[in-house]
């Protein structure tokens, strides 16, 4: 394990995972999604680190983590995440906090490897179940169809860096240039941006990709059956997409031991917009866990 400023680096499999760490106490792991990094949690973690050891990794191929020659499928991310957790938290229980694909990976790890080790899972704007094209707003559906089109997706994400130069700017009004620079730093070339494109193509819609849908169905079943694991679902307004009213209603019916908390006005990248509200919500929930 090596350290550079506040970023630690742990060798895993054929590469490395970088992470940030703050605080002491029970372990809480913060998992980001696409196209961000552990930087996403910079203003969330301080609300929690007074009562916990907070770990925020960069997913493989993202942030300051390594970029091995892999396909960056969901299963690839899950393998590297498992290897990292095996190194940094080899035993004892933990809490997982996830946004976007980080929430999906949190649920997947808990369902596959967390028996007796997961005290709780807190989620915001993530994949609670597979989706359908009809559930997406038209603009988003058009964009994700383009991402899946050979040649078109490559131009949009690899050449134009759309997730950062377009989506983050549009979905996080007023985001500081220094924060965009932090996210840009991980993707200096078209080839380095392949993880972002593959994440876009992993989006589970109308049964495809079938392997990703199967993973989500499996962890969804676990989320319903694991009555001894506390869950926190944070929601924002307007409720749409991954956090739509229909999805939240489904979660209330389906997920066991669930607390739902509305945090106010924000978009998909809520940790960039209302980080203090998210951190305080997680902290209150942790206090109830004891």
Buried (B, 14 or more C-beta within 10 A) or exposed (E): EEEEEEBBBBBBBEBBBBBBBBBEEBBBBBBBBBBBBBBBBBBBBBBBBEBBBBBBBBBBBBBBBBBBEBEBBBBBBBBBBBBBBEEBBEEEBBBBBBBBBBBBBBBBBBBBBBEEBBBBBBBBBBBBBBBEEEBBEEEBBEBBBBBBEEEEBBEBBBEBBBBBEBBBEEBBEEBEEEBBEBBBEBBEEBEBBBBBBBBBBBBBBEEBBEEBBEBBEBBBEBBBEBEEBBBBBBBBEEBBBBBBEEBBEBBEEBBBBBBBBEBEEBBBBBBBBBBEBBBBBBBEBBEEEE
